[in-house]
Amino acid sequence: MEREKTIHYYNVNAKEFIAGTISVDFEFTQRKFIDKLPKNAAILDFGCGSGRDTKYFISQGYQVDAVDGSIELCRLASEYVGIEVKHTFFNELAQVNQYDGIWACSSILHLSLDNLLDVMLKMVIALKDNGIIYTSFKYGTFAGERNGRYFTDMTEESFASFIKQIDDVMIEEQWVSSDVRPNRGEEKWLNLILRKKETAVTNR
């Protein structure tokens, strides 16, 4: 199963992964996200990795819950951020109408399409009406194992087709960016901001 191999990768390589991502300047995208949120918004950092974004959101005055599927990343991120990062798998999300925003940066891309659909439905239910999701995928059409982890890549067309399966959410904004990590600029990412429709039903 894709989850076990991917989680094992992050547990074994947690320190190296954090070293490569924790100091990256991601403020352009962070600001795009928080500019759409109300003051004192409740945010879920869904697959928080190093805790870089959680720390930023807390510094901006937001209420943040942070989770990750890797026990090692949870331990190290908790030390860095100063709050408990809960060890939780994506498919265990069970909150209802709780968050103004869900930040899923380079995280749910590790799910197969079937699991991604199930998890995104849970994410929409966890959002308040009119809440937003930020998420990102490597740009392309590949699905499978890459460098010890499972990936589902997306293009504008493939994501538009995928999201049609979820009635309660719409694409508000999307853009393609270069990887912000050193020497990775040739890698492209599809960035998406999704909005939950106000008429969405959360108790089905």
Long-range contacts (C-beta under 8 A, 24 or more apart in sequence): 2-110, 2-111, 2-112, 2-115, 2-145, 2-150, 3-69, 3-89, 3-110, 3-115, 3-150, 5-145, 5-148, 5-149, 5-150, 6-69, 6-110, 6-148, 6-149, 6-150, 7-69, 7-70, 8-148, 9-147, 9-148, 9-149, 10-68, 10-69, 10-70, 10-72, 10-73, 10-149, 11-70, 11-71, 11-72, 11-73, 12-72, 14-70, 14-72, 14-73, 14-76, 15-76, 17-49, 17-50, 17-73, 18-49, 18-50, 18-73, 18-76, 18-77, 18-80, 20-181, 21-49, 21-50, 21-52, 21-181, 22-50, 22-51, 22-52, 22-80, 23-52, 24-52, 24-180, 24-181, 25-180, 26-52, 26-53, 26-56, 26-105, 26-180, 27-56, 29-105, 29-134, 29-177, 29-191, 30-56, 30-57, 32-134, 32-173, 32-193, 33-101, 33-103, 33-132, 33-134, 33-193, 34-60, 34-62, 34-101, 36-101, 36-132, 36-172, 36-193, 37-62, 37-100, 37-101, 37-132, 38-100, 41-100, 41-101, 42-98, 42-99, 42-100, 42-101, 43-99, 43-100, 43-101, 43-102, 43-103, 44-95, 44-98, 44-99, 44-101, 44-102, 44-103, 44-126, 45-103, 46-90, 46-93, 46-102, 46-103, 46-104, 46-107, 46-108, 46-123, 47-90, 47-104, 47-105, 47-106, 47-107, 47-108, 47-110, 48-73, 48-77, 48-81, 48-85, 48-107, 49-73, 49-77, 49-105, 49-106, 49-107, 50-76, 50-77, 50-80, 51-76, 51-77, 51-78, 51-80, 51-81, 51-85, 53-103, 53-105, 54-81, 54-83, 54-85, 55-80, 55-81, 55-82, 57-103, 58-82, 58-83, 65-99, 90-115, 90-119, 90-122, 91-115, 91-118, 91-119, 91-122, 93-119, 93-122, 93-123, 93-126, 94-122, 94-126, 95-125, 95-126, 96-125, 96-126, 96-202, 96-203, 97-125, 97-126, 97-127, 97-128, 97-129, 97-202, 98-126, 98-127, 98-128, 99-126, 99-127, 99-128, 99-131, 100-127, 100-128, 100-131, 100-132, 101-127, 101-131, 101-132, 101-133, 101-134, 102-126, 102-127, 102-131, 102-132, 102-133, 102-134, 103-134, 104-133, 104-134, 104-135, 104-136, 105-134, 105-135, 105-136, 106-136, 106-189, 107-135, 108-135, 109-135, 109-136, 109-137, 109-138, 109-151, 109-152, 109-153, 109-154, 110-149, 110-150, 110-151, 110-152, 111-150, 111-152, 112-143, 112-150, 112-152, 113-143, 113-152, 113-162, 116-152, 116-162, 117-162, 117-165, 117-166, 120-163, 120-166, 120-169, 121-166, 124-166, 124-168, 124-169, 124-196, 124-200, 124-202, 125-202, 127-196, 128-196, 129-196, 129-197, 129-198, 129-199, 129-200, 129-202, 130-195, 130-196, 130-197, 130-198, 131-195, 131-196, 132-172, 132-193, 132-194, 132-195, 132-196, 133-169, 133-192, 133-193, 133-194, 133-195, 133-196, 134-191, 134-192, 134-193, 134-194, 135-191, 135-192, 135-194, 136-189, 136-190, 136-191, 136-192, 137-189, 137-190, 137-192, 138-187, 138-188, 138-189, 138-190, 139-176, 139-187, 139-188, 139-189, 139-190, 140-188, 154-190, 155-190, 156-190, 159-190, 159-192, 163-194, 167-197, 167-200, 168-196, 168-197, 168-200, 168-201, 169-194, 169-195, 169-196, 169-197, 169-200, 170-194, 170-195, 170-197
